[in-house]
Amino acid sequence: MLNVKTVTVIGANGTMGRNIAAIFASFGNAKVYMVSRDLKKSEKAKDKAFRSVRAESITANLIPADYSMLEECVKESDIVFESTAENWETKNSVTDLVAAAAEKYSEECKDTLFCTGTSGLSITKLSERFSEKFRKNYMGMHFFNPPYSLTLCELTPTKYSDRELFEAAKDYCANVLFRTVIEVKDSPAFLGNRIGFQFINKAMRYADIYQDNGGIDYIDAILGAFTGRSMAPIVTANFVGLDVHKAIVDNIYENTDDFAHEDFILSDYAQKLIDDGMLGRKAGGGLYKTEVVASGVKLHLVYDISTGNYRKTMKYTFPFKEKMIALIQEADYDDAFHILKTNKSQEAKICRDFLINYVLYSLRATELVGYDIHAADDAIASGFSWCPPLAMIEAFGGVDEFRALCKANLTPEEIEKIDVDHLLSRVEPSKYDYRRFVRAKY
């Protein structure tokens, strides 16, 4: 196992950077240099970091720093973790600085683990910013936000990575940082985000299609907690930030080509919100926003695609949903999912089609990016707190029932294109209980 006493987190003023610094400092009990371009920003990040793990005692482990101190931080560190903006220009420039520091202090850094928290840029390309002797020490270490409650950590080796060091990193993340660790291939968005953002971006595209029915909150109402989601998909995009969302889906669209390729096209209304600086919760508004009126009452608003303005969110009443929630409250899951499988309303069909496609795309992505049929379950359960795909198959009654559901809801052309029988032939029982995720909530 790695003996990690000191960690440098670069980009620690960002939400992910400061929260990951807190994970290293708390679970890992490491001294953590929190590096950003502005020392004052690093100091503010430290104040926020301890709150993310609810442990003020870790503040002694967190040391604000700026780029003028970077070389000394790298020299001392056992792990150097880059968590900067999700674009090539920024990551390349920061990686070059780290690589130069490693060269300058070659002896001190010979066993240092260098890693990036990128959500999907090529780990191999980033590793090649280092000289050959340090490329073997480089890998991807992708945490999910917020890391205190979402335990997924996707570890990605490159063709250069030292396997012994990589296995030590897996052990450290699992047994010291208490992460749910999955190894993934160096593929756009890796596994968790490839599956999750296919679902999210498809929901955003459907909001555009059904804008006259209500659009954003209409689709979220169809895909809520009763379908196994801790957070509705478009709410999730608002939480993550539309700039981050765009970086992920654009990367997948440009660098992959599978049966869900068009699901990754960003909608025009989302681009408009980005252009207007309405990135989501972190910017004070985006797909959703909250306003406080003079009386102190909070108004929950949603972006209306058809008008380009905000309006109050609506509580939609769908009979199939009301019946499902009532049955889930009685722990009658079989009858609840029977309603979903058989109801002929527009909303039930949308919900059914989404969940079928979600399962099938998860199985395909696992085949392409993962190493184990259960990888997608681990990724979605611990990275999104959604009902994972193998468990969702069991919610629908098992493999045979799910195969029949596919044939009843997909065209013969879709079944052939997706290769449904092949994907379902690989299914194994899930280690997760779907009932843990399916909740009687609106």
BELVEN-V965812 format. One line per field, one symbol per residue. ss: DSSP state (H for helix, E for strand, - for the rest). phi: phi as a letter, one per 40 degrees, with the letter a starting at -180 (. if undefined). A space follows every 10 residues. Layout:
BEGIN
ss=???
phi=???
END
This chain:
BEGIN
ss=-----EEEEE ----HHHHHH HHHHHH---- EEEEEE--HH HHHHHHHHHH HH---HHHHH HEEEEEHHHH HHHHHH--EE EE-----HHH HHHHHHHHHH HHHH------ --EEEE---- --HHHHH--- -HHHH--EEE EEE------- -EEEEE---- --HHHHHHHH HHHHH----E EEE------- -HHHHHHHHH HHHHHHHHH- HHH--HHHHH HH--HHH-E- --HHHHHHHH -HHHHHHHHH HHHHH----- HHHH---HHH HHHHH----E HHH-E--EEE EE-----EEE EEEE----EE EE------HH HHHHHHHHH- --HHHHHHHH HH---HHHHH HHHHHHHHHH HHHHHHHHH- ----HHHHHH HHH--E--HH HHHHH---HH HHHHHHHHH- -HHHHHHH-H HHHHH----- ---HHH---- --
phi=.cbbbbbbbc gcccdcdccc dcccccccfc cbccbacbcc cccccccccc ccbfacccdc cbbcabccbd dcccdcccbb bcbcdcacdc cccccccccc ccccbdccbc bccbabcdci cccccccccc cdcbcccbac bccbbcccbb ccbcbbcbcc cccccccccd ccccbbcfcc cbcbccbdgf bdcccccccc cccccccccb ccchgccccc ccbccccgbc adccdccccc hcccdcdccc ccccbbabcb dccccccdcc ccccccgcch dcbgiacbab bbcdcgccbc bbccccbgbc bccbccbbdc cdccccccdc gccccccccc cbcbcdcccc dccccccdcc ccccccccbc bacccccccc ccbbfbcccc ccdccchhcc ccccccccbb cdccccccgd cccccccbdc cbccccbcbc bc
END
